[in-house]
Structure formats: structure tokens, C-alpha cells
Amino acid sequence: MCRPASPACQDAIETYSQNGSSCESSLAATPPYVFDSIAKISPRQLAAPPWKLYSAIAINRGDELTSLPLSDDSTIPSVDGTPPGDGGIQIDINRGSLIGLLLLNTFLTVITLGIYRFWARTKVRQRLWSAVTLRDDRFAYTGTGKELFIGFLVALVALLPFGLIVSVVNAMIPPTAFGQRFAFQMAVALGAGLLGLMAMYFARRYLLTRTRWRGIHGGQDRELRRFMVKHLNGYLLVLVSFGLLQPKIDARLYNYRTGISWFGTERFRASATSAGLWSVYLPSWLLFLVGYIALIVGFLPFMTWSAAAQEAQVTGIHPGPMPTFEPTIWIVVAILITLGTAGFFLYAVRRSIAFLGATQLGDMLFDLPLRTRQLLYIPLVGTVIYVVTLLLMVGAGALLIWAMGPKSTVIFLLPLVLMVVFLSLNSLISVAWTQVEVLRQIGRHLRLRNMAVLDDLLNRGQPAPTRGEGLADAIGDIGIGA
């Protein structure tokens, strides 16, 4: 049984329920906010029992009863056993038209030698953003391809000295100086990691500022140095623990990134923890550890022989025959890595669900009562599509070579055709299948509590960046998808 939001609200509704249309005197004494709350109630809710009507009014007012559902349907579990969303968010996307857009983007990206990918990404984001409706108003992506292209050019110019230094130093290190080469590779990895963190920071800020709803946009605090220090400290702990602390660090960094983000005048907050993640993460970590050890054992004879062969170029001593290939150990490695990868996917799904459920915008809480197994079909179907398409590509290529002969001039176009098909397949699976299915699942199950917060949102008036996430593109993102 639910308590009413206020005595005045309860009296007005009871009088209305008992006396029907002869309730002028009671309604005249009712505070104005009650009428505002009643105006937001659907006809189906008006026909509900009084105690459910109290709950609806309390929710529409933003009272402490906002954890209650907005309608009778929200209390009924769906077919898969989880409660449906509260209707605050709807996802409406036409997969067919999106596939057509992705194919066109791939074609234009190939014939422009990759330049069109910035405009391609913008069009896909506009399509995906506009598919999300919150309280009858659609989201909008306001970024442009020109911004992304200019950002890429600026970042590319900034990265040229780094790439030049890496190439020169790498050429100066002798092939047999394994210690120097290892130290240099570690330094390059550290530099690439720093650039990756910068790319993450600027990409997040750009996406938030280009996300708009009811004329209100998001943003991110200007604290690049603290952002990088926080992430470097976290990744260092993951490194020295050989990955064991990954769930704890993931929760800590998610809370930090969420805390520096805002939408309008409200700030995001998160209280995510690693509880409930270890049961999935630890088995996957062990599978990868054993697989990595088996991989080293399998590669060790070849690495030893390769080092002896390089030394033989200087000393003239024959390194001996190349080691024989042992298929058993590679089969074991493949099985362990496959199982570990599947486990890490389950971990990523469970982490996303748990972290989103620990997030709030101001006083509005997010809740995603979605089970991990409900999303398993997404990667499975994507993998089947990928494998079947690749097999068809290989079969078609072999048939073409057999029919026209290996010396035919048409055969030389085969690599280009395969590249176009691969890029199309990659964007179709990652965007038209995976991202669309994830969006639809979120739309079905996401529940927003205390949505009255959205009515008080205002813009901060903080200037948005004028360039896109160019550093992420310059580092190597192909960018045909979203």
C-alpha cells in the first residue's frame, strides 16, 4: 500500500472518486501543484484505484515516492522475467535505412580514400541520436563532419614529430640489442598510452557537448591533467597486479569520469562498485593467464631459433633447423583464448549494467534491471554473420580465380573488392546490429526514477569546443561507424 504525496492531494482525489463531477468545492481548495500533477496522469491511471492514483501524482510531483512505477504495466515482469522500462525513454530506429546509410558511407569513404569518413560518422551519429526519445522529445547530435576533419588535421600535425622520432630511434637500435629494443618499445607504449588518454578526454568532451535535448547540451569539466593522472594511476595498479584489480579500477574510473560530466545545470554522479563482477572476471582472467603461458611455451622454440638466426648473420654460425610446428598446443591456446574472450565479454556486459544502475543525473536515478544472458544473442548472431560472410567471400574469390584464371586482370581488383566488403561488414555488424540491439534493449528495460528533475534543466552557457575528436582519429580509428 502506498502513502499519498500529501493530505491535500489525497483529499482531493478521494472526493473526486466518491462524488464524480460534483467536486467543485473540494477542487477549489486544492493547491495548484495538484492540478499540475493530475494533468500529467493518463486516462488509464485516472481509472485506477485511489492508492495507485496517489502514487502517480507523487511521481509527477517529483516527491519521495518516485521509485514507484508510472503505470500498472511497470509492475508486471516482462516475458523474460525483468520489469519493463518506465516509458521515459523510447528507441525508434529503422534498421533497413541505417544499413543503406552504412553501405553508402562505405562506398563514399573508399572512393575518397578515407576522407569522407568524418562526414560518414556524423550522419550515423545523427541517425542514432535522433532514434532516442526522452519524454516525447528526441535527442540530437549537433556535430559536423567539418569539425571532425579539422580536428583530425590538427592532431595529425601534432603527431608528426612523435612518429618521426619513433622511426629514427627505431632505425638506430641494432637488431641484436634486445634489451634496448624492449626498453624503447616500452617507452613508445607509454607515449601511445598518454596520447590515448588525451584522445579519450577530448572525444568524451566533444560527444557530450554535441548531444542536445530540448535545446540543452552536455559537457565535461576542463581538467585534462587530473584526468590523465587518475587514469595513469589506475592503469598502473592494473599493470602491477597483472590485471587482478581491473574490476575495482574500472569502478573507480567510471565514478570519476561520470562525476566530471554534466547535462545542462545538473551533474552526473555514480557510486559503482566491483561487487558482483568478480565471479565473471576471475575465471576469464585465469583462462587468459593459462592461455598466455601456453602461447609463450609454444613460441619459445621459435623465438630462440630466431635470435640464433639473427646472431648467425654476424658470427656466421648456422642456427640449426627451424623447430617443428606442434598443433596440439596451438589448439589449446585457441580454446583458452576463445573462452577467455567470451568471459571478458560477459564481464563487460555485467559491468555496464551494474555501473549504469549506480548512475544518477542530479536526483534522477538510472536503473537497468537487465540480465547478462539477455544480451548474449547479440555477439553470437554477430559472430555467425561475420563467419558466414567471410566464408562466402573466400568461396566467391576462389571461384572467380578458378573461372577466370590467376593471370586475369580482373583478379587484381579482388583485394579492393575484399576491402570494401570487409569495411561494409564491419560497420554493419558493429552499428546496424550490435549498437541497434543494445539501444533497443536499453529502451525496453531502462527505468528513470524522479524524472521531474528534467523539467528544471537549463543550459550552462559554457562554450563548446570548436574541433572534433581529432586525436582519436589520428591515432588510427577508421571511423566509418559511430
Secondary structure, 3 states (H helix, E strand, C coil): CCCCCCHHHHHHHHHHHHHCCCCHHHHHCCCHHHHHHHHCCCHHHHCCCHHHHHHHHHHHHCCCCCCCCCCHHHHCCCCCCCCCCCCCEEECCCHHHHHHHHHHHHHHHHHCCCCCHHHHHHHHHHHHHHCEEECCEEEEECCCHHHHHHHHHHHHHHHHHHHHHHHHHHHHCCCCCHHHHHHHHHHHHHHHHHHHHHHHHHHHHHHHHCEEECCEEEEECCCHHHHHHHHHHHHHHHHHCCCCCHHHHHHHHHHHHHHCEEECCEEEEECCCCCCCHHHHHHHHHHHHHHHHHHHHHHHHHHHHHHHHHHHHHHCCCCCCCCCCCHHHHHHHHHHHHHHHHHHHHHHHHHHHHHHHCEEECCEEEECCCCHHHHCHHHHHHHHHHHHHHHHHHHHHHHHHHHHCCCCHHHHHHHHHHHHHHHHHHHHHHHHHHHHHHHHHHHHHCEEECHHHHHHCCCCCCCCCCCCCHHHHHHCCCCCCC
